[in-house]
Amino acid sequence: MEANKSKKNITKSTRSTKKKVEVIDPLIPEKVFGATVYNQKGAEAGKIELSKTVFDLPWNADLVHQVVTSMESSARTNVAHTKNRGEVSGGGKKPWQQKGTGRARHGSIRSPLWVGGGVTHGPRNDKNFDRKINKKMKAKALYTILSRKFKGGEILFVDDISLRAIKTSDAKNVLASLSKVKGFNDLLSKRKNSAYIALAGKDVTTEKSFRNFGNLTVDEIRNVSPLDLMKYKYFVVSNPVKSLPQISNKLKSL
């Protein structure tokens, strides 16, 4: 009887120590903080809530380095090419007889030892530099860089960037107005890799208006990649209400 009571006590104590653990799905965005939204004239136009899983991740240098270097390698244009001894012309005849001349023995004038011969271990344009990147890794690296840029004050949210006509002067006025925002003073003056302007959708007029600026790129936000974010200093998001869900859904769709 005493043994049975002790067993019951043990089971009761073990059951009482168990606690319910809440499992949080990392794919569900949590709106935990907000950011200021500006208009084309550089004035505050309101606030927007941001997702914690996109803009509040810790920095992961190893992941970002692996993804960015893999993308650079895959985008590499293989141009340099040398011919080996089997591809250069000539050399079908033995230059001189094997013995009796007093000179070193040779079988072909297209040997790598000869001038005009083939190249040993030279660059080849048939080499494959493509590297596979998992989609989840690419999305996580994108979120990590966005978090780093947001914490560093390098992301600017604009309610709408749209121009009525294709005019470079109008685009310059927009950049001049946005450069008045605190922290974005060199948006227009930075000579190289100034900003990546992400649009919510296709806008040919706006894209062509900014085309003459060599220090920035304008494209749809669905095309943004970790390599683009690492290349440019600022990240300008147009119409964040429609643009940001396209980013947060990258990991959900996998």
Secondary structure, DSSP 4 states (H G I P E B T S, - for coil): -HHHHHHHHHHHHHHHH----PPPPTTS--EEEEEEEE-TTS-EEEEEEEEHHHHSPPP-HHHHHHHHHHHHHHT---------TTTSS---S-SS-SSSSSSPP-S-TTSTTSTT---SS---TT--------HHHHHHHHHHHHHHHHHTT-EEEES----SS--HHHHHHHHHHHTTSTT-TTTTT--SS-EEEEESS--HHHHHHTTT-TTEEEEEGGG--HHHHHH-SEEEEESHHHHHHHHHHHHHT-
